[in-house]
Amino acid sequence: MKAKRNPTSIRKKLQRALLLVFLLTMIPTLILSEIGMGILSNRSEEQLIDQAVNSAAVFTAGQADTISAQISGIVQRIEQAASYTEYLYANPGLFTARKLKTPDDFSPDVTGNQLHWLPFEKGEEKDAAIVNEANLLSSLEPCFRTLMDHCPTVVSLYAATLSHVNIGYDKNVLDKQGIGAYNPDTANAGWYKNALASGKTVISDTYTDTFGRGLMVTISVPYSVAGALHGVIGADINIENIRNDILDFQTGVKDGYGMLFSADGQWICADVSEADAKAVTSADLLGGETAVGSLTEKPEGMIESRIKNEEVYISFDTVEATGWKLAVILPREEIIAPAVRNARLSWYVAAAILVFGGVLFLFILRRVNRYSAKLSYPLEHMAEQIKRVGDGNLDYRSEIDTNDEVQLLSESFERMTMSLKDYISNLTAVTAEKERIGAELDVAQNIQASMLPCIFPAFPDRKEFDIHASMTPAKEVGGDFYDFFMVDETHIAIVMADVSGKGVPAALFMVIGKTLIKDHTLLNKSLNDVFTDVNDLLCEANSEGLFITAFEGVLDLETGEFTYVNAGHEMPFLYRAATGYAPEKIRPGFVLAGMEGMRYKSGVIQLNVGDRVFQYTDGVTEATDANNQLYGMERLQAALNRCADATPEETLRIVKEDVDRFVGDAPQFDDITMLCLEYKEKYGKNK
């Protein structure tokens, strides 16, 4: 009796397996966790940067559009004031002059919000034409007052003409010390000269108001009289609110902030103290001249820079109304702060995984020790039974009662051995049956082959013609068939047909079709009547729905007339000495056994001595190579013309070899059947 193996061996194997599994899972898990956390951290940084950059770009563009809209709205109102001025000149009779303050009228108690004009020095004689024009322009007061009421940022409005009429309307205290004659042509009045020179609206660079009202720009709009430029409407705009908005930007990043630059890169507003304003340059604010260059060269974009040893991203966009550049600065450290925190957290996660894995390992090890003993004996018993089955004893019976997977395994093995016994028994019977069917198919193949004319030369005593035929079935028995026979002493008939389907049913239907066609082919009966009668007979007993494509021809050996009838079959190839082999394009009729009552038409071809008829089934032209390409009519014609001088037997052999070369190792899917008839001499020539 074989000694029972020590149950602890399974326990040890399970312990070693558990340790191996633990090491193979936990260590790679930790490594992959760290790698994954690192990749995730890097990707998190990239995603956070991309998100911040994209958000900053959208934010910057939006703020730039907001500033541009504010400026554009004011520009539009100034341009409306210019249009209103042109209307004054075009329709002077519609307006009444208002009282204007002149240098003579100003005293120390003069305040703002008054329309005044300054074409002359105090006490100077006043030209009547200029006074009239000034009186006309006095009607601008309602327009100026309304514009300033709707635009709080407009602090001064004024008009200057080529005739040196100067009208002013100021929201605040006037500069009483400077009131006097003013000639913008000779004064340092860029707002006036630039607008007249360009003929369009001009927005000045920013400047600090001399009255202490903060950061300002001047908008100048030229106007025309009688189609010619005549003057300029100017407006001083306080953009201190825009400056405050920029300095108070909420960029979405803790230490992010905004700045405004002129089109040529000079900073307009930034978080710089008044004491440092003159010493600070744009390069200082943006981290170098390269950043300043990028800011001025592009309408919008993103710049990576370093400001005061801190990596930053600078998103900038153009304020379309003025050409200024609005920049938003985002510190990189603030952007990636969440990713840094996540990376630190990954170490804690890895440690937690390691501790949890160790506790889990100890727990599983204890459970394995407890149950391994219970598992060992049933498994050993089952192993002994399996060994008996392996030795050939299939009478296995399960005797394990553990109420677990081991019992299920034992019972499944018992069912398997029983199924194996049944399978072996059935396989023996099936093998015997298959051998019997194979033997019968061999007999059927021999019978089918014997039913077709297979002895060549077929008519050794006839000199008028030579004929040869062959069939290569795709299966043991095929559905193609050919036939040739003497109708009488001077007429030989040939038949080529193809039954739909393959195997035994097609072969049986072939036998019926071949027999009926031959029996109905009589000398005094036309071929069209032969196929008509055969079709009706085949339709009567066609429960399987098979059909036949068929071609029959009868050659008159005395005259060379070749009478034919075609029931859906391929067109034959005719060989003539002058043209070689070429397909004879004859119209096919309907297939046999397809529909009862069909009528068929016959035709006649005149053959000369030396001419040949080559007929075949679609297994030749539809032979397929490994690339699913068909052999086709063109290759068949070329192969036939290569053997133009060959006998019918050689012709069939050469064509078959050409088809085999084309097909190669691809399987044969259809029967390959061919027949060649050569008309060698007329009957009775040597008698």
C-alpha positions as CSV (number, residue, x, y, z in Angstrom):
1,M,0.0,0.0,0.0
2,K,1.3,3.4,-1.0
3,A,2.2,5.5,2.0
4,K,0.0,8.5,2.5
5,R,1.9,11.7,1.8
6,N,2.4,14.2,4.6
7,P,-0.5,16.7,4.5
8,T,1.8,19.5,5.5
9,S,3.4,19.5,2.1
10,I,0.4,21.2,0.6
11,R,0.4,23.7,3.4
12,K,3.9,24.6,2.7
13,K,3.2,25.0,-0.9
14,L,0.3,27.2,-0.2
15,Q,2.4,29.3,2.2
16,R,5.2,29.7,-0.4
17,A,2.6,30.5,-3.1
18,L,1.0,33.0,-0.9
19,L,4.3,34.7,-0.1
20,L,5.2,34.7,-3.7
21,V,1.9,36.2,-4.7
22,F,2.2,38.8,-2.0
23,L,5.7,39.8,-3.2
24,L,4.7,39.7,-6.9
25,T,1.6,41.9,-6.2
26,M,2.6,44.2,-3.4
27,I,6.1,45.2,-4.7
28,P,5.0,46.0,-8.2
29,T,1.9,47.7,-6.8
30,L,4.1,49.9,-4.7
31,I,6.4,50.6,-7.6
32,L,3.6,51.2,-10.1
33,S,1.8,53.4,-7.5
34,E,4.8,55.6,-7.1
35,I,5.4,55.7,-10.9
36,G,1.7,56.4,-11.4
37,M,1.6,59.0,-8.7
38,G,4.7,60.6,-10.3
39,I,3.1,60.6,-13.7
40,L,-0.2,61.7,-12.3
41,S,1.6,64.5,-10.4
42,N,3.4,65.6,-13.6
43,R,0.2,65.4,-15.6
44,S,-1.6,67.2,-12.8
45,E,1.0,70.0,-13.1
46,E,0.6,70.1,-16.8
47,Q,-3.1,70.0,-16.6
48,L,-3.2,72.7,-13.9
49,I,-0.8,74.9,-15.9
50,D,-2.9,74.3,-19.1
51,Q,-6.1,75.1,-17.2
52,A,-4.6,78.2,-15.6
53,V,-3.1,79.4,-18.9
54,N,-6.3,78.8,-20.8
55,S,-8.4,80.4,-18.1
56,A,-6.0,83.4,-18.0
57,A,-6.2,83.7,-21.8
58,V,-10.0,83.8,-21.7
59,F,-9.9,86.2,-18.7
60,T,-7.3,88.5,-20.3
61,A,-9.3,88.6,-23.6
62,G,-12.5,89.3,-21.7
63,Q,-10.9,92.1,-19.6
64,A,-9.2,93.6,-22.7
65,D,-12.6,93.5,-24.5
66,T,-14.2,95.2,-21.5
67,I,-11.7,98.0,-21.4
68,S,-11.9,98.3,-25.2
69,A,-15.7,98.5,-25.0
70,Q,-15.5,101.3,-22.4
71,I,-13.1,103.3,-24.5
72,S,-15.0,102.5,-27.7
73,G,-18.3,103.7,-26.1
74,I,-16.7,107.0,-25.2
75,V,-15.1,107.3,-28.7
76,Q,-18.5,106.7,-30.2
77,R,-20.0,109.5,-28.2
78,I,-17.2,111.9,-29.1
79,E,-17.6,111.0,-32.8
80,Q,-21.4,111.7,-32.4
81,A,-20.4,115.1,-30.9
82,A,-18.2,115.7,-34.0
83,S,-21.2,114.7,-36.3
84,Y,-23.3,117.1,-34.3
85,T,-20.8,119.9,-34.9
86,E,-20.9,119.3,-38.6
87,Y,-24.6,119.5,-38.4
88,L,-24.3,123.0,-36.7
89,Y,-22.2,124.3,-39.6
90,A,-24.6,122.8,-42.2
91,N,-27.7,124.2,-40.5
92,P,-26.7,127.5,-38.7
93,G,-30.2,129.0,-38.9
94,L,-31.6,126.2,-36.7
95,F,-29.6,127.3,-33.6
96,T,-29.6,130.3,-31.3
97,A,-26.3,131.6,-29.9
98,R,-25.6,131.3,-26.2
99,K,-23.6,133.5,-23.9
100,L,-20.0,132.5,-24.0
101,K,-17.4,133.3,-21.4
102,T,-14.4,135.1,-22.8
103,P,-11.0,136.0,-21.2
104,D,-12.6,139.4,-20.3
105,D,-15.3,137.6,-18.3
106,F,-13.2,135.4,-16.1
107,S,-12.6,136.4,-12.5
108,P,-11.1,134.5,-9.6
109,D,-14.5,133.0,-8.6
110,V,-15.1,131.3,-12.0
111,T,-15.8,127.6,-11.6
112,G,-16.1,124.7,-14.1
113,N,-19.0,123.4,-16.0
114,Q,-19.1,126.5,-18.2
115,L,-18.7,126.8,-21.9
116,H,-16.0,129.3,-22.7
117,W,-14.0,130.4,-25.7
118,L,-10.5,131.7,-25.9
119,P,-9.7,133.1,-29.4
120,F,-8.3,136.4,-28.1
121,E,-6.1,137.7,-25.3
122,K,-7.9,139.7,-22.6
123,G,-8.8,143.1,-23.9
124,E,-7.9,142.2,-27.6
125,E,-10.2,143.4,-30.3
126,K,-12.5,140.6,-31.5
127,D,-12.9,139.7,-35.2
128,A,-16.6,139.6,-36.1
129,A,-16.4,136.4,-38.2
130,I,-14.7,134.6,-35.4
131,V,-17.3,135.8,-33.0
132,N,-20.0,134.6,-35.2
133,E,-18.4,131.2,-35.5
134,A,-17.9,131.1,-31.7
135,N,-21.6,132.0,-31.2
136,L,-22.5,129.1,-33.6
137,L,-20.4,126.7,-31.6
138,S,-22.0,127.8,-28.4
139,S,-24.8,125.4,-29.3
140,L,-22.4,122.6,-28.4
141,E,-23.1,123.2,-24.8
142,P,-26.2,121.0,-24.5
143,C,-24.4,118.3,-26.4
144,F,-21.3,118.5,-24.3
145,R,-23.3,118.6,-21.0
146,T,-25.3,115.6,-22.0
147,L,-22.2,113.7,-23.0
148,M,-20.4,114.4,-19.7
149,D,-23.6,113.5,-17.8
150,H,-23.6,110.0,-19.5
151,C,-19.8,109.5,-19.4
152,P,-18.5,110.3,-15.9
153,T,-15.0,109.6,-17.0
154,V,-15.0,112.5,-19.5
155,V,-13.7,115.5,-17.5
156,S,-13.2,118.1,-20.3
157,L,-14.6,118.6,-23.8
158,Y,-13.3,121.2,-26.3
159,A,-13.3,122.2,-29.9
160,A,-10.6,123.9,-31.9
161,T,-11.1,125.2,-35.5
162,L,-8.8,126.2,-38.3
163,S,-9.9,129.8,-37.6
164,H,-8.6,129.5,-34.1
165,V,-12.0,129.4,-32.3
166,N,-11.5,127.4,-29.2
167,I,-14.5,126.3,-27.2
168,G,-14.0,124.5,-23.8
169,Y,-16.3,122.8,-21.3
170,D,-14.7,121.5,-18.1
171,K,-16.4,119.4,-15.4
172,N,-14.1,120.7,-12.7
173,V,-12.3,124.0,-11.8
174,L,-10.9,125.9,-14.8
175,D,-7.3,126.9,-14.9
176,K,-8.0,130.6,-14.5
177,Q,-4.4,131.5,-14.7
178,G,-4.1,130.0,-18.2
179,I,-7.1,131.6,-19.7
180,G,-6.2,133.6,-22.8
181,A,-5.7,133.3,-26.5
182,Y,-4.8,129.8,-27.7
183,N,-3.6,128.8,-31.2
184,P,-3.4,125.0,-31.5
185,D,-1.4,125.4,-34.7
186,T,1.6,126.9,-32.8
187,A,0.9,125.4,-29.4
188,N,2.1,122.0,-28.3
189,A,-1.3,120.5,-29.2
190,G,-0.7,117.0,-30.4
191,W,-4.3,116.1,-29.9
192,Y,-5.3,118.7,-32.5
193,K,-2.5,118.2,-35.0
194,N,-2.6,114.4,-35.1
195,A,-6.3,114.3,-35.7
196,L,-6.1,116.8,-38.6
197,A,-3.1,115.0,-40.1
198,S,-4.7,111.5,-40.0
199,G,-8.2,112.6,-40.7
200,K,-9.6,110.1,-38.2
201,T,-10.1,109.5,-34.5
202,V,-6.9,109.6,-32.5
203,I,-6.4,108.4,-28.9
204,S,-3.3,109.8,-27.1
205,D,-0.9,108.1,-24.9
206,T,-1.7,108.1,-21.2
207,Y,-0.6,111.1,-19.0
208,T,-1.1,112.4,-15.5
209,D,-3.6,115.2,-15.3
210,T,-2.1,118.6,-14.2
211,F,-5.0,119.2,-11.9
212,G,-4.4,116.0,-10.0
213,R,-7.3,114.1,-11.4
214,G,-5.3,110.9,-12.1
215,L,-4.4,109.0,-15.2
216,M,-5.8,110.5,-18.4
217,V,-6.0,110.0,-22.2
218,T,-7.3,112.5,-24.8
219,I,-9.6,111.4,-27.6
220,S,-9.5,113.6,-30.7
221,V,-12.1,113.5,-33.5
222,P,-11.8,115.7,-36.6
223,Y,-14.9,117.1,-38.3
224,S,-15.5,118.6,-41.7
225,V,-17.3,121.6,-43.1
226,A,-18.4,121.5,-46.8
227,G,-16.3,118.4,-47.3
228,A,-13.0,119.8,-45.9
229,L,-11.5,119.3,-42.5
230,H,-12.3,122.3,-40.4
231,G,-11.7,121.5,-36.7
232,V,-11.2,118.9,-34.0
233,I,-13.4,117.8,-31.0
234,G,-11.2,116.8,-28.1
235,A,-12.1,115.0,-24.8
236,D,-10.0,114.4,-21.8
237,I,-10.8,110.9,-20.3
238,N,-10.0,109.9,-16.8
239,I,-9.0,106.2,-16.9
240,E,-8.2,106.0,-13.2
241,N,-11.1,103.6,-12.8
242,I,-9.6,101.3,-15.5
243,R,-6.3,101.5,-13.7
244,N,-8.0,100.5,-10.4
245,D,-9.9,97.6,-12.1
246,I,-6.6,96.3,-13.4
247,L,-4.8,96.5,-10.1
248,D,-7.8,94.8,-8.4
249,F,-8.1,91.9,-10.9
250,Q,-9.2,88.5,-9.4
251,T,-7.1,86.2,-11.6
252,G,-8.1,82.9,-9.9
253,V,-4.5,82.5,-8.6
254,K,-3.7,83.7,-5.2
255,D,-0.8,86.0,-6.1
256,G,-1.8,86.8,-9.7
257,Y,-2.1,90.4,-10.8
258,G,-2.6,92.6,-13.9
259,M,-0.7,95.3,-15.7
260,L,-1.4,97.6,-18.7
261,F,1.2,98.6,-21.3
262,S,1.2,100.9,-24.3
263,A,1.4,99.6,-27.8
264,D,5.2,100.3,-27.9
265,G,5.7,98.4,-24.6
266,Q,5.8,101.2,-22.1
267,W,3.9,100.4,-18.9
268,I,0.8,102.4,-18.2
269,C,-0.4,101.1,-14.9
270,A,1.1,98.5,-12.5
271,D,1.3,98.0,-8.7
272,V,4.3,100.3,-8.3
273,S,4.6,103.0,-5.7
274,E,4.9,106.7,-6.8
275,A,8.4,106.8,-5.5
276,D,9.5,103.9,-7.7
277,A,7.5,104.8,-10.8
278,K,10.2,106.7,-12.6
279,A,12.9,104.0,-11.9
280,V,10.8,101.0,-12.9
281,T,10.8,99.8,-16.5
282,S,8.6,97.5,-18.5
283,A,11.5,95.0,-18.6
284,D,11.6,95.0,-14.8
285,L,7.9,94.3,-14.6
286,L,7.9,91.6,-17.3
287,G,11.2,89.9,-16.5
288,G,13.4,91.1,-19.3
289,E,13.4,92.7,-22.8
290,T,12.5,89.4,-24.4
291,A,9.2,89.4,-22.7
292,V,8.6,93.0,-23.6
293,G,9.4,92.2,-27.3
294,S,7.0,89.3,-27.3
295,L,4.3,91.6,-25.8
296,T,4.7,94.2,-28.5
297,E,5.1,91.9,-31.5
298,K,2.0,89.8,-31.1
299,P,-1.7,90.8,-30.6
300,E,-2.2,88.2,-27.9
301,G,-0.3,85.2,-26.4
302,M,1.3,83.6,-23.5
303,I,4.9,84.3,-22.3
304,E,7.0,82.2,-19.9
305,S,9.2,84.4,-17.9
306,R,11.0,84.9,-14.5
307,I,10.2,88.0,-12.4
308,K,12.3,88.5,-9.3
309,N,13.6,84.9,-9.5
310,E,10.0,83.5,-9.7
311,E,8.8,81.6,-12.7
312,V,5.6,83.1,-14.1
313,Y,3.2,82.8,-17.0
314,I,2.2,86.1,-18.6
315,S,-1.1,86.1,-20.5
316,F,-1.6,89.2,-22.7
317,D,-4.2,90.5,-25.1
318,T,-4.7,93.7,-27.1
319,V,-7.2,96.4,-26.1
320,E,-8.5,96.9,-29.6
321,A,-9.8,100.5,-29.1
322,T,-6.3,101.9,-28.0
323,G,-3.7,99.3,-29.0
324,W,-2.7,98.9,-25.4
325,K,-1.6,95.5,-24.1
326,L,-3.3,94.0,-21.0
327,A,-1.1,91.5,-19.2
328,V,-2.0,89.0,-16.4
329,I,0.8,87.5,-14.4
330,L,0.4,84.0,-12.9
331,P,3.1,82.6,-10.6
332,R,3.9,79.0,-11.5
333,E,4.3,78.0,-7.9
334,E,0.8,79.0,-7.1
335,I,-0.6,77.2,-10.1
336,I,1.0,73.8,-9.4
337,A,0.5,74.0,-5.6
338,P,-2.4,71.4,-5.7
339,A,-0.2,68.9,-7.7
340,V,2.7,69.3,-5.1
341,R,0.2,68.5,-2.3
342,N,-1.0,65.4,-4.3
343,A,2.6,64.2,-4.7
344,R,3.2,64.5,-1.0
345,L,0.0,62.6,-0.4
346,S,1.2,59.7,-2.6
347,W,3.9,58.8,-0.1
348,Y,1.3,58.5,2.6
349,V,-0.9,56.3,0.3
350,A,2.1,54.0,-0.5
351,A,2.9,53.6,3.2
352,A,-0.8,52.8,3.9
353,I,-0.8,50.2,1.1
354,L,2.3,48.5,2.5
355,V,0.9,48.3,6.1
356,F,-2.5,47.1,4.9
357,G,-0.8,44.5,2.6
358,G,1.3,43.2,5.5
359,V,-1.7,42.8,7.8
360,L,-3.6,41.1,5.0
361,F,-0.8,38.7,4.4
362,L,-0.6,37.6,8.0
363,F,-4.4,37.1,8.1
364,I,-4.4,35.0,4.9
365,L,-1.4,33.0,6.1
366,R,-3.2,32.0,9.2
367,R,-6.3,31.0,7.3
368,V,-4.3,29.0,4.8
369,N,-2.6,27.0,7.6
370,R,-6.1,26.2,9.0
371,Y,-7.7,24.9,5.9
372,S,-4.7,23.4,4.0
373,A,-4.9,20.3,6.2
374,K,-8.6,19.8,5.3
375,L,-7.8,20.2,1.7
376,S,-4.8,17.8,1.5
377,Y,-6.5,14.4,2.1
378,P,-9.4,14.8,-0.4
379,L,-7.0,16.1,-3.0
380,E,-4.6,13.1,-2.5
381,H,-7.5,10.7,-2.7
382,M,-8.7,12.3,-5.9
383,A,-5.2,12.2,-7.4
384,E,-5.1,8.5,-6.8
385,Q,-8.4,8.0,-8.6
386,I,-7.3,10.2,-11.5
387,K,-4.2,8.1,-11.8
388,R,-6.4,5.0,-12.2
389,V,-8.3,6.8,-15.0
390,G,-5.0,7.7,-16.6
391,D,-4.1,4.0,-16.6
392,G,-7.2,3.2,-18.7
393,N,-9.8,2.5,-16.0
394,L,-12.7,4.8,-16.8
395,D,-15.0,3.5,-14.1
396,Y,-14.2,6.4,-11.8
397,R,-16.6,7.1,-8.9
398,S,-16.5,10.1,-6.7
399,E,-16.2,9.3,-3.0
400,I,-15.3,12.7,-1.6
401,D,-17.8,14.5,0.6
402,T,-16.3,17.8,1.6
403,N,-19.2,20.0,0.5
404,D,-16.8,22.4,-1.2
405,E,-15.0,23.0,-4.5
406,V,-13.0,19.8,-4.1
407,Q,-16.2,17.7,-4.1
408,L,-17.5,19.6,-7.1
409,L,-14.2,18.9,-8.9
410,S,-14.4,15.2,-8.1
411,E,-18.0,15.0,-9.3
412,S,-17.2,16.9,-12.4
413,F,-14.3,14.6,-13.1
414,E,-16.7,11.6,-12.6
415,R,-19.1,13.1,-15.2
416,M,-16.1,13.7,-17.5
417,T,-15.0,10.1,-17.4
418,M,-18.6,9.0,-18.1
419,S,-18.8,11.4,-21.0
420,L,-15.4,10.2,-22.2
421,K,-16.6,6.6,-22.3
422,D,-19.7,7.6,-24.3
423,Y,-17.6,9.7,-26.6
424,I,-15.2,6.8,-27.3
425,S,-18.1,4.6,-28.0
426,N,-19.8,7.1,-30.3
427,L,-16.5,7.9,-32.0
428,T,-16.0,4.2,-32.8
429,A,-19.5,4.1,-34.4
430,V,-19.0,7.4,-36.3
431,T,-15.6,6.3,-37.6
432,A,-17.1,3.1,-38.9
433,E,-20.0,4.9,-40.5
434,K,-17.6,7.5,-42.1
435,E,-15.5,4.7,-43.5
436,R,-18.7,3.1,-45.0
437,I,-19.9,6.4,-46.5
438,G,-16.4,7.1,-47.9
439,A,-16.4,3.7,-49.5
440,E,-19.8,4.3,-51.0
441,L,-18.7,7.8,-52.3
442,D,-15.7,6.1,-54.0
443,V,-18.1,3.7,-55.7
444,A,-20.4,6.6,-56.6
445,Q,-17.5,8.5,-58.1
446,N,-16.5,5.5,-60.1
447,I,-20.1,5.1,-61.3
448,Q,-20.4,8.7,-62.2
449,A,-17.1,8.6,-64.1
450,S,-18.2,5.5,-66.0
451,M,-21.4,7.2,-67.0
452,L,-19.5,9.9,-68.9
453,P,-17.7,9.0,-72.1
454,C,-14.2,8.3,-70.8
455,I,-12.5,6.1,-73.5
456,F,-10.4,8.1,-75.9
457,P,-10.0,8.2,-78.8
458,A,-13.8,7.9,-78.7
459,F,-14.4,7.1,-82.4
460,P,-11.1,5.8,-83.7
461,D,-12.6,4.7,-87.0
462,R,-14.0,8.2,-87.8
463,K,-11.7,10.5,-89.7
464,E,-14.2,13.4,-90.0
465,F,-13.7,14.7,-86.5
466,D,-11.7,14.4,-83.3
467,I,-13.2,14.9,-79.9
468,H,-12.0,14.9,-76.3
469,A,-13.5,15.8,-72.9
470,S,-12.6,15.8,-69.2
471,M,-14.2,16.5,-65.8
472,T,-12.4,17.2,-62.5
473,P,-15.1,17.3,-59.7
474,A,-14.7,19.6,-56.7
475,K,-16.0,16.9,-54.4
476,E,-16.2,13.1,-54.5
477,V,-19.0,13.4,-57.0
478,G,-19.9,16.5,-59.0
479,G,-22.7,18.3,-60.7
480,D,-21.1,19.0,-64.1
481,F,-21.5,16.5,-66.9
482,Y,-20.6,16.3,-70.6
483,D,-21.7,13.8,-73.3
484,F,-21.1,13.2,-77.0
485,F,-22.7,10.6,-79.2
486,M,-23.6,9.8,-82.8
487,V,-27.1,10.7,-83.7
488,D,-26.7,8.9,-87.0
489,E,-23.9,8.2,-89.4
490,T,-23.5,11.8,-90.3
491,H,-24.4,13.7,-87.2
492,I,-22.5,13.9,-83.9
493,A,-24.0,15.6,-80.8
494,I,-22.1,17.2,-77.9
495,V,-23.6,18.2,-74.5
496,M,-22.1,20.4,-71.7
497,A,-24.1,21.0,-68.6
498,D,-23.7,22.2,-65.0
499,V,-26.2,21.3,-62.2
500,S,-26.7,23.8,-59.4
501,G,-25.2,22.6,-56.1
502,K,-22.6,20.0,-55.4
503,G,-22.3,16.5,-54.0
504,V,-24.7,13.6,-54.2
505,P,-27.9,15.5,-54.9
506,A,-26.3,17.3,-57.9
507,A,-24.8,14.0,-59.1
508,L,-28.2,12.3,-59.1
509,F,-29.9,15.2,-60.9
510,M,-27.0,15.1,-63.4
511,V,-27.8,11.5,-64.2
512,I,-31.4,12.3,-64.8
513,G,-30.6,15.4,-67.0
514,K,-27.9,13.5,-69.0
515,T,-30.2,10.6,-69.7
516,L,-33.2,12.8,-70.7
517,I,-31.1,15.0,-73.1
518,K,-29.6,11.9,-74.8
519,D,-32.9,10.1,-75.1
520,H,-34.7,13.1,-76.7
521,T,-31.9,14.0,-79.1
522,L,-33.2,12.4,-82.4
523,L,-32.4,13.1,-86.0
524,N,-35.8,14.3,-86.9
525,K,-36.3,16.4,-83.8
526,S,-35.1,20.0,-83.5
527,L,-32.8,20.9,-80.6
528,N,-35.2,23.6,-79.3
529,D,-37.9,20.9,-78.9
530,V,-35.4,18.6,-77.2
531,F,-34.7,21.2,-74.5
532,T,-38.4,22.2,-74.2
533,D,-39.4,18.6,-73.5
534,V,-36.5,17.9,-71.2
535,N,-37.2,21.1,-69.2
536,D,-40.9,20.0,-68.6
537,L,-39.8,16.5,-67.5
538,L,-37.2,17.9,-65.1
539,C,-39.7,20.3,-63.6
540,E,-42.1,17.5,-62.8
541,A,-39.6,15.8,-60.4
542,N,-37.6,18.7,-59.0
543,S,-38.6,18.7,-55.3
544,E,-35.1,20.0,-54.3
545,G,-35.3,23.1,-56.5
546,L,-32.2,22.2,-58.6
547,F,-31.6,23.5,-62.1
548,I,-29.2,22.8,-65.0
549,T,-27.4,25.2,-67.3
550,A,-26.8,23.2,-70.5
551,F,-25.5,23.5,-74.0
552,E,-26.1,21.0,-76.8
553,G,-24.8,21.1,-80.4
554,V,-25.1,18.8,-83.3
555,L,-22.6,18.9,-86.1
556,D,-23.6,17.8,-89.7
557,L,-20.4,16.0,-90.9
558,E,-21.5,16.4,-94.5
559,T,-22.3,20.2,-94.6
560,G,-20.4,21.5,-91.5
561,E,-23.6,23.0,-90.1
562,F,-23.4,23.2,-86.3
563,T,-26.9,23.4,-84.8
564,Y,-27.0,24.4,-81.1
565,V,-29.3,25.3,-78.3
566,N,-28.3,27.1,-75.1
567,A,-30.1,26.9,-71.7
568,G,-28.2,29.6,-69.6
569,H,-24.8,28.1,-70.2
570,E,-21.5,29.8,-71.0
571,M,-20.8,30.8,-74.6
572,P,-18.5,28.4,-76.5
573,F,-15.1,29.3,-78.1
574,L,-14.8,28.7,-81.8
575,Y,-11.4,28.2,-83.5
576,R,-11.1,29.4,-87.1
577,A,-7.8,29.5,-89.0
578,A,-8.2,33.2,-89.8
579,T,-9.0,34.4,-86.2
580,G,-7.9,31.8,-83.8
581,Y,-10.0,31.0,-80.7
582,A,-12.7,33.6,-80.0
583,P,-15.9,33.4,-77.9
584,E,-19.1,32.9,-80.0
585,K,-21.5,35.4,-78.6
586,I,-24.8,33.5,-78.6
587,R,-27.8,34.5,-76.6
588,P,-28.4,32.1,-73.7
589,G,-31.9,30.8,-72.9
590,F,-33.4,30.1,-69.5
591,V,-32.0,27.2,-67.4
592,L,-33.5,23.7,-67.5
593,A,-35.8,22.8,-64.6
594,G,-36.2,26.4,-63.7
595,M,-39.7,27.0,-64.9
596,E,-42.2,24.6,-66.6
597,G,-43.5,25.6,-70.1
598,M,-40.3,27.4,-71.2
599,R,-39.6,27.5,-75.0
600,Y,-36.1,27.4,-76.3
601,K,-34.6,28.7,-79.5
602,S,-31.9,26.9,-81.5
603,G,-29.3,28.5,-83.8
604,V,-26.8,27.4,-86.5
605,I,-23.1,28.1,-87.0
606,Q,-21.3,27.2,-90.2
607,L,-18.1,25.3,-89.5
608,N,-15.3,24.8,-92.0
609,V,-12.9,21.9,-92.1
610,G,-10.2,22.6,-89.5
611,D,-12.6,24.6,-87.2
612,R,-13.0,23.6,-83.6
613,V,-15.6,24.0,-80.8
614,F,-14.4,24.4,-77.2
615,Q,-17.1,24.2,-74.5
616,Y,-16.7,24.3,-70.8
617,T,-18.5,25.0,-67.4
618,D,-18.1,28.0,-65.2
619,G,-15.6,26.1,-63.0
620,V,-13.0,27.0,-65.6
621,T,-13.6,30.8,-65.8
622,E,-14.5,31.2,-62.2
623,A,-11.5,29.3,-60.8
624,T,-10.1,31.5,-58.0
625,D,-6.5,32.1,-56.8
626,A,-5.4,32.9,-53.3
627,N,-6.2,36.6,-53.8
628,N,-9.8,35.9,-54.8
629,Q,-9.1,36.8,-58.5
630,L,-11.0,34.9,-61.2
631,Y,-9.4,33.1,-64.0
632,G,-11.8,34.7,-66.5
633,M,-12.6,34.6,-70.2
634,E,-9.5,36.6,-71.3
635,R,-7.0,34.1,-69.7
636,L,-9.0,31.2,-71.1
637,Q,-8.9,32.7,-74.6
638,A,-5.1,33.4,-74.3
639,A,-4.5,29.8,-73.2
640,L,-6.5,28.4,-76.1
641,N,-4.7,30.5,-78.6
642,R,-1.4,29.2,-77.3
643,C,-2.4,25.7,-78.3
644,A,-4.0,26.6,-81.7
645,D,-2.2,23.8,-83.4
646,A,-2.8,21.2,-80.7
647,T,-5.2,18.2,-80.8
648,P,-8.4,18.4,-78.7
649,E,-6.8,16.1,-76.1
650,E,-3.7,18.3,-75.9
651,T,-5.8,21.5,-75.8
652,L,-7.7,20.3,-72.7
653,R,-4.5,19.3,-71.0
654,I,-2.8,22.7,-71.7
655,V,-5.9,24.6,-70.5
656,K,-6.1,22.5,-67.3
657,E,-2.4,23.1,-66.6
658,D,-2.8,26.9,-67.1
659,V,-5.8,26.9,-64.7
660,D,-3.9,24.9,-62.1
661,R,-0.9,27.4,-62.3
662,F,-3.2,30.3,-61.8
663,V,-5.1,28.8,-58.9
664,G,-1.9,27.6,-57.1
665,D,-2.6,26.3,-53.6
666,A,-6.1,27.8,-53.4
667,P,-8.9,25.2,-52.9
668,Q,-11.1,24.1,-55.9
669,F,-14.7,25.3,-55.3
670,D,-16.4,24.1,-58.5
671,D,-16.2,21.2,-61.0
672,I,-13.9,21.9,-63.9
673,T,-15.3,20.3,-67.1
674,M,-14.2,20.9,-70.7
675,L,-14.9,19.5,-74.2
676,C,-13.2,20.1,-77.5
677,L,-14.5,19.0,-81.0
678,E,-12.4,19.4,-84.1
679,Y,-14.1,19.2,-87.6
680,K,-11.3,17.5,-89.7
681,E,-12.9,16.6,-93.0
682,K,-16.3,16.3,-94.6
683,Y,-18.2,13.0,-94.5
684,G,-17.7,10.8,-97.7
685,K,-14.7,12.7,-98.9
686,N,-12.7,9.6,-99.4
687,K,-15.5,7.3,-100.4
